[in-house]
């Protein structure tokens, strides 16, 4: 019975890791947009396309075909004036990554109080939270530190949270 229980626990752990990996993979096609005001009967997809066109003017004509699924996150709260975030799924990782790169230093986003972030799985968000102090310290030490998904790198080497 103990042997069978151990076997079931091992399989369960492996399946959780695999599910987390698959969830992270599918989210790599997405970005989140924050700060676009909500309107009655809005065409949120068109609003997102317009933002993307400001970020990537060279792909202006392609973006309506590249931006696939777009919707607001969560339920509208009557007591909250802050607009809900928007999740955007792209048909092309190439253009998704181009929008992400362009958003990082965008004066347009800053001027319009907009923000674009990666769509991370809960596990990746948790990993980033654990790794943030290490990345922050590395940056204070003038080292090149950054995240890729839920992983962190300092001077090109992956770092891991203390155990």
C-alpha positions in Angstrom: 0.0 0.0 0.0 2.9 2.4 0.9 4.6 1.6 -2.4 1.4 2.3 -4.4 0.9 5.5 -2.5 4.4 6.7 -3.2 3.9 5.8 -6.9 0.7 7.8 -7.0 2.3 10.8 -5.3 5.2 10.7 -7.8 2.9 10.6 -10.8 0.8 13.4 -9.4 3.9 15.6 -8.9 5.0 14.9 -12.5 1.6 15.7 -13.8 1.5 19.0 -11.9 4.9 20.0 -13.3 3.7 19.1 -16.8 0.5 21.0 -16.5 2.4 24.0 -15.2 4.8 23.8 -18.2 1.9 23.6 -20.6 0.1 26.5 -19.0 3.2 28.6 -19.2 3.7 27.7 -22.8 0.2 28.7 -23.9 0.5 32.0 -22.0 3.6 32.9 -24.1 1.3 33.9 -26.9 -0.4 36.5 -24.7 0.2 39.9 -23.3 -1.8 41.9 -20.7 -2.7 45.5 -21.2 -3.7 47.8 -18.4 -5.1 51.3 -18.4 -7.4 51.4 -21.4 -10.6 53.1 -20.2 -13.8 51.1 -20.2 -16.7 52.3 -22.3 -20.3 51.1 -22.8 -20.4 48.8 -25.9 -16.7 49.1 -26.4 -14.8 47.3 -29.1 -11.9 46.3 -26.8 -10.2 44.4 -29.6 -10.1 47.6 -31.8 -8.7 49.6 -28.8 -5.9 47.1 -28.3 -5.1 47.0 -32.0 -4.8 50.8 -32.0 -2.4 50.7 -29.1 -0.3 48.0 -30.8 -0.3 50.0 -34.0 1.2 53.0 -32.0 3.9 50.6 -30.7 4.6 48.9 -34.1 3.8 51.3 -36.9 5.7 49.2 -39.4 3.2 46.4 -38.8 0.1 48.6 -38.8 -1.7 46.7 -41.6 -0.9 43.3 -40.2 -1.9 43.8 -36.6 -5.7 43.4 -37.2 -4.8 39.8 -38.4 -2.2 39.1 -35.7 -4.3 40.2 -32.7 -6.6 37.2 -32.2 -8.5 36.9 -28.9 -9.0 40.0 -26.7 -11.1 40.4 -23.6 -11.3 42.2 -20.3 -10.2 40.3 -17.2 -12.6 39.7 -14.3 -16.0 41.1 -13.6 -16.8 44.8 -13.8 -16.9 46.3 -10.3 -19.4 49.2 -10.0 -17.5 50.6 -7.0 -14.2 50.7 -8.8 -13.4 53.3 -11.5 -10.1 51.6 -12.4 -10.4 49.9 -15.8 -10.0 46.2 -15.8 -7.0 44.7 -17.5 -7.2 43.2 -20.9 -5.7 39.9 -22.1 -4.5 39.8 -25.7 -3.7 36.6 -27.6 -1.6 36.9 -30.7 -1.5 34.5 -33.7 2.2 35.1 -34.1 4.8 34.9 -31.4 7.1 37.0 -33.6 4.8 40.0 -33.4 3.8 39.4 -29.8 7.5 39.6 -28.9 7.9 42.7 -31.1 5.0 44.4 -29.3 6.5 43.4 -25.9 9.9 44.8 -26.8 8.4 48.0 -28.1 6.4 48.4 -25.0 9.3 48.3 -22.6 10.6 51.8 -23.4 7.5 53.3 -25.0 6.9 57.0 -24.4 3.4 56.5 -25.9 2.4 54.1 -23.1 3.8 56.4 -20.4 2.0 59.4 -21.9 -1.3 57.6 -21.9 -0.9 55.8 -18.5 -0.9 52.4 -20.2 1.1 49.4 -19.2 1.8 46.1 -21.0 3.0 43.0 -19.2 3.6 39.3 -19.8 0.8 36.9 -19.1 2.4 34.7 -16.4 1.0 31.6 -14.8 0.4 31.6 -11.0 3.6 29.5 -10.6 5.7 31.9 -12.7 4.4 34.9 -10.7 5.3 33.1 -7.4 8.8 32.3 -8.8 9.3 35.9 -9.8 8.2 37.1 -6.3 10.8 34.8 -4.7 13.5 35.9 -7.2 12.8 39.6 -7.1 15.1 40.4 -4.2 18.0 38.7 -5.9 17.4 40.5 -9.2 16.9 43.8 -7.4 20.2 43.4 -5.5 22.0 42.4 -8.8 20.7 45.6 -10.4 21.9 47.7 -7.5 25.3 46.1 -8.0 25.2 47.2 -11.6 24.8 43.7 -13.0 22.5 42.9 -15.9 19.5 41.2 -14.3 16.2 40.2 -16.0 13.3 37.8 -16.1 12.2 35.4 -18.8 8.9 34.0 -17.8 9.3 32.7 -14.2 13.1 32.4 -14.5 15.7 35.0 -13.5 19.1 35.7 -15.0 22.1 37.7 -13.8 24.8 38.4 -16.3 23.4 35.7 -18.5 23.4 33.0 -15.8 20.2 31.6 -14.4 19.7 32.2 -10.7 17.6 30.2 -8.3 15.8 31.2 -5.1 17.4 30.3 -1.8 16.1 27.0 -0.3 
